Amino acid sequence: MKRFSEVMKAKTSKMLDKAEDPRETLDYSYEKQLEMVQKVRRGLADVTTSRKRVELQGTQLQASADKLGEQARQAVAAGKEDLAREALNRRAGIQGQLEGLQQQRDALHAEEDKLTVALQRLQAKVEAFRTRKETIKATYTAAEAQTKIGEAVSGISEEMGDVGLAIQRAEDKTASMQARAGAVDELLASGALDDVTALPGGDIQAQLDALSAGSSVDSELAKMKAELGSGAPPPKEIGASGEESK
């Protein structure tokens, strides 16, 4: 069962690897890194906002402390010592708040500096990744185009090979047919193979035709001798019906 699971995982991984486009994977990774940069930027902006808010509160409290100090001096000048003491007590409380705000402000400022450095480093890494990503994508695209061209050329070569085989088969079949025709002609000429196109009784008819031709020649020769005065009577002609000509 474990072996079957491993085989299925291997096949699935192979199918995913075949279907995966590295350019899309690189673009996806780059988008994720950009999202991370945006998160760091938002975090930095939040820290900066908090620092400025603390600084604004400190400015307001410092103004209140200064005002209480001035009021304390006025109370002393007016001989109102109790009122002056109350103003100084309030100012002391504000001073404690100012010290706490100053600590918060320092901590936020330190965090802001860390995030600024981290953001700069992250942006540099993302930019370097973007450059390498585009280089890899361009190289992959070129290799893909070269592969497709090679496959196309290979396909053309296979087709031309098929055409060559078809031509070779046609030539071989033609040569075989020509050889067969020549062999039949030789067999017919030698009499080893009967001519199925000849009419029945063809040999007898040829003998009769030859006999008729020979008789005509003899009759013509006898006439010529008679005309030249050889004194010999011309031989009787043999007609087509076998009767003597008059």
C-alpha positions in Angstrom: 0.0 0.0 0.0 2.9 2.3 0.8 4.6 1.5 -2.4 1.3 2.3 -4.3 1.1 5.6 -2.6 4.7 6.5 -3.5 4.1 5.6 -7.1 0.9 7.7 -7.3 2.8 10.7 -5.7 5.6 10.3 -8.2 3.2 10.2 -11.1 1.2 13.1 -9.8 4.4 15.1 -9.3 5.5 14.3 -12.9 2.2 15.4 -14.3 2.3 18.6 -12.3 5.8 19.3 -13.4 4.9 18.7 -17.0 1.9 21.0 -16.8 3.7 23.7 -14.8 4.9 26.7 -16.6 8.0 28.1 -14.8 7.2 31.6 -16.0 3.9 31.6 -14.3 5.5 30.2 -11.1 8.1 33.0 -11.2 5.5 35.7 -11.7 3.4 34.2 -8.8 6.5 34.3 -6.5 7.2 37.9 -7.5 3.6 38.9 -6.8 3.9 37.3 -3.3 7.1 39.2 -2.6 5.5 42.4 -3.7 2.6 41.7 -1.3 5.2 41.2 1.5 6.8 44.5 0.6 3.4 46.2 0.8 2.8 44.6 4.3 6.1 45.9 5.5 5.3 49.4 4.1 1.9 49.4 5.8 3.6 48.3 9.1 6.2 51.1 8.8 3.4 53.6 8.0 1.5 52.4 11.1 4.6 52.8 13.3 5.3 56.2 11.9 1.7 57.3 12.5 1.9 56.1 16.1 5.2 57.9 16.7 3.8 61.1 15.3 0.6 60.7 17.5 2.8 60.2 20.6 4.9 63.3 19.6 1.7 65.3 19.2 0.4 64.2 22.6 3.8 65.2 24.1 3.7 68.6 22.5 0.2 69.2 23.9 1.2 68.0 27.4 4.4 70.1 27.3 2.3 73.1 26.5 0.0 72.3 29.5 3.0 71.9 31.7 4.5 75.2 30.7 1.1 76.9 31.3 0.9 75.4 34.8 4.4 76.6 35.6 3.4 80.1 34.5 0.2 80.0 36.6 2.2 78.8 39.6 4.5 81.8 39.3 1.5 84.1 39.0 0.0 82.5 42.1 3.2 83.0 44.1 3.3 86.6 43.0 -0.3 87.0 44.1 0.5 85.5 47.5 -1.6 82.4 46.8 0.8 79.7 47.9 -1.8 77.0 48.0 -2.9 77.7 44.4 0.7 77.8 43.3 1.4 74.4 45.0 -1.6 72.9 43.2 -0.4 74.1 39.8 3.1 72.7 40.5 1.6 69.3 41.5 -0.4 69.2 38.2 2.7 70.1 36.3 4.6 67.3 38.0 2.0 64.8 37.0 2.2 66.0 33.4 6.0 65.7 33.6 5.5 62.0 34.5 3.3 61.5 31.5 5.8 63.3 29.3 8.5 60.9 30.4 6.3 57.9 29.5 5.5 59.4 26.1 9.1 60.1 25.5 9.9 56.4 26.2 7.1 55.3 23.8 8.3 57.8 21.2 11.9 56.4 21.5 10.7 52.8 21.2 8.5 53.6 18.2 11.3 55.5 16.6 13.6 52.5 17.0 11.0 50.2 15.5 10.6 52.6 12.7 14.3 52.5 11.9 14.3 48.7 12.0 11.4 48.5 9.6 12.9 51.1 7.3 16.1 49.0 7.0 14.2 45.8 6.6 12.0 47.4 3.9 15.1 48.6 2.0 16.7 45.2 2.2 13.5 43.5 1.1 13.0 45.9 -1.8 16.6 45.3 -2.9 16.0 41.5 -2.8 12.7 41.8 -4.7 14.2 43.9 -7.3 17.1 41.4 -7.7 14.5 38.6 -8.0 12.6 40.6 -10.6 15.7 41.0 -12.7 16.6 37.3 -12.4 13.0 36.3 -13.0 12.8 38.2 -16.3 16.2 36.7 -17.4 15.0 33.2 -16.6 11.7 33.9 -18.4 13.5 35.2 -21.5 15.8 32.2 -21.5 12.9 29.8 -21.1 10.9 31.5 -23.8 13.9 31.2 -26.2 14.4 27.6 -25.3 10.7 26.9 -25.8 10.7 28.5 -29.2 13.8 26.6 -30.2 12.2 23.4 -29.1 9.1 24.0 -31.1 11.2 24.8 -34.2 13.1 21.6 -33.7 10.0 19.6 -33.3 8.5 21.3 -36.4 11.7 20.5 -38.4 11.6 17.0 -37.1 8.0 16.6 -38.1 8.9 17.8 -41.6 11.8 15.4 -41.9 9.5 12.5 -40.9 6.9 13.5 -43.5 9.6 13.7 -46.2 10.9 10.3 -45.1 7.3 8.9 -45.5 7.2 10.5 -49.0 10.5 8.9 -49.9 9.3 5.5 -48.7 6.2 5.9 -50.8 8.2 6.8 -53.9 10.5 3.8 -53.3 7.6 1.5 -53.0 6.1 2.9 -56.2 9.4 2.4 -58.1 9.8 -1.1 -56.8 6.2 -2.0 -57.8 6.7 -0.5 -61.3 10.0 -2.4 -61.8 8.3 -5.6 -60.7 5.4 -5.0 -63.1 7.8 -4.3 -66.0 9.7 -7.5 -65.3 6.5 -9.5 -65.2 5.4 -8.0 -68.5 8.7 -8.9 -70.1 8.6 -12.4 -68.8 5.1 -12.9 -70.3 6.2 -11.6 -73.6 9.1 -14.0 -73.7 6.9 -16.9 -72.8 4.4 -16.0 -75.5 7.1 -15.7 -78.1 8.6 -19.1 -77.2 5.3 -20.8 -77.3 5.6 -21.9 -73.7 2.6 -19.8 -72.9 -0.6 -20.0 -75.1 -2.0 -16.7 -76.3 -5.5 -16.7 -74.9 -6.5 -13.9 -77.3 -5.9 -16.2 -80.4 -9.1 -17.6 -82.0 -9.8 -21.3 -81.9 -8.3 -23.2 -84.9 -5.9 -20.5 -85.7 -3.1 -22.8 -86.9 -5.4 -24.6 -89.5 -6.6 -21.3 -90.9 -3.0 -20.1 -91.2 -2.2 -23.3 -93.3 -5.2 -22.8 -95.5 -4.3 -19.2 -96.1 -0.7 -20.2 -97.0 -2.0 -22.9 -99.5 -4.3 -20.4 -101.2 -1.5 -17.9 -101.5 0.8 -20.5 -103.1 -1.9 -21.5 -105.7 -2.4 -17.9 -106.7 1.3 -17.5 -107.3 1.5 -20.7 -109.4 -1.5 -19.6 -111.6 0.0 -16.1 -112.1 3.4 -17.7 -113.1 1.6 -20.0 -115.7 -0.2 -17.0 -117.3 3.0 -15.2 -117.6 4.7 -18.2 -119.4 1.7 -18.5 -121.8 1.9 -14.8 -122.8 5.6 -15.1 -123.5 4.8 -18.0 -125.9 6.3 -20.8 -124.1 3.6 -23.0 -125.8 2.6 -24.7 -122.6 -1.0 -24.5 -121.7 -1.7 -22.6 -118.6 -2.6 -24.7 -115.6 -6.2 -24.8 -114.4 -7.0 -22.2 -111.7 -8.5 -23.3 -108.5 -11.5 -21.2 -107.6 -12.7 -20.4 -104.1 -15.5 -23.0 -104.7 -13.2 -25.7 -106.0 -14.7 -25.6 -109.7 -12.5 -25.2 -112.8 -12.5 -21.7 -114.3 -13.5 -21.5 -118.0 
